[in-house]
Amino acid sequence: MSELSPSTATSRPEFRNIHAFRDLPGYRWPPAAVVSGMHRASGLMMFLLLPFIIWMFDNSISSEISFAKFRSTFNVGMLGLPGLIWKLVALALIWAYLHHFLAGLRHLWMDASHAAVSKEFGKSSALIVMSMSVGLTVVLGAKLFGIY
């Protein structure tokens, strides 16, 4: 096998390390990437708060006394934290569930329908998922905070 002279060798691409603090803030994420990342974050949030979810479910159905304790947590507070903090945690769980559910339906639709795999559909469906999850969270948050 003959060796290539430096003049006939093809140049290889040069790879460099990215500098997260310098390069990533200037990168514009498309809506589909934002929804995909938020889908992962909402799943992680639901997983990490699973003990709180189980506690809420257990106290809401065990007895009238445990339900009263459950309601007082959101009104008065618990563990030295005011009720507002517990309501915000519940609101974060509401958003996480709604976003994870809607983004999961979007992913399933894109997996099942090959016609739905396009840049335009990815952007429009991502914007729909974001607006629906935030809109439904606002409606349910208004109920949680006693606005209606």
N, C-alpha and C positions, 0 to 999 in steps of 0.2 A: 504494500500500500504506500503510495507516495504522499509525501507531506505537502500541504498547501502552503504556498508562499503568503506572506502577510498581505500582499496586494490582491490576491484572488480569494481570500477568506471572506465570508460574509460576516457582516457585523451583527452581533447579537444584541437584543434589547437590554438596556441597563435598568436594573431594578433598584429602587431606593426605598428606604424606610419612610413610612409616613409619620409625620409629627402631628399627633392627635390634637394638641392644643393650638397648633398653627393652621393645619389643613382642614380639619373637620368642621369648625364653625362656619367656614365660608362655603361649605358644600350645601347645595339646595336639594333636600330630599324630596322625591316625587311623592304625591299623596299615597300611592300604593305601598311605598316603602314605609311611610309613617304608620299606615294602618297595620301592616304586617308586624312592625316592631311593637305597636301598641297591643296587638293580639297576643304576642308573647308576654309582654309586661302584665297584661290583665290576667292571663293564665297563671303567672307566677304570683301575682297579688292574691288571687283566690286560693291558691295552694298554701301560701304562707299564712293567710288568715282563716284557714280551715278550722282551727280550734275555736276561734271566735264564732264562726258560723255554726258549729256544732253546739256551742254554749247557747247561742241565741235560739236555735231550734229546740233544744232540750228545755230551756226555761219558758219558752212560749207555749209548750203543749203539756208539760208535766202536771201542773195543778194550778188552781186559781192563785195560790200564794206565790208560786214561782213566776206566774205571769205578771203579778203585781210587782215582783222584784225586777223582772225584765223591763216593765214599763218605767219603773222608777230609775233604772239605769240611764234611760234616755232623757228623763226629765230632771233628775237631781244629780246623778253621776255615780261613779263607782271607782274604787281603788285610788281615790284622791284626784281623779280627773272629772271635770264637769261634764254634764250631760251633752253639751254642745260637741265636745271632742268625740264622744261615742256616736253621736248622730253623723258627724263627718266621716268617721270610719265606716259606718253603715252606708253612707252616700257613696263612698269610694268603692265599696263592695257592689252596690247597685250599678255604678258605672262599669266596673270590671265585668260583671256578669253580662250586662247588655252589650257592651262592646265585643266581648269574647264570643257571645252567641251570634251577633250580626256579622262579625268578621269571619267566623267559622262558616256561616251560611254562604258568604261571598266566596270563600276558598273552595267550598264544596261545589258551588255553581261553576266556578272556573275549572275545577277538575273534571266535572261531568260534561261540560259543554265546551267543545273545542272552538266553537264560534265565539265564545266569550273571552278568549285569550287574545287580547289586542291592547295596545297602549291606551287607546281611547277608552275602552271599557274598563281597564284597570284604574284609570284616573277617575272616571265618572262613578264607578261603583265604590271606590275608596271614599270619595267625597260624600256619597249617600250614606255609607256606613258611619262616617264620622258625625255627620249632621244628625242622623237618626239616634245614635247612641247618646250624644249630648242632649238632644231634644227630649228624649224619653227620660234621661237622668234628671233634667230640670223639672219635668212634670212629676216624677216620683219623689224628687227632693222637696218639691213644694208640699206634697202630701206628708212627707216625713217631718218637715218643720212646721206643720200645722197651718199652712196658708189656706188650704181648703179642706 
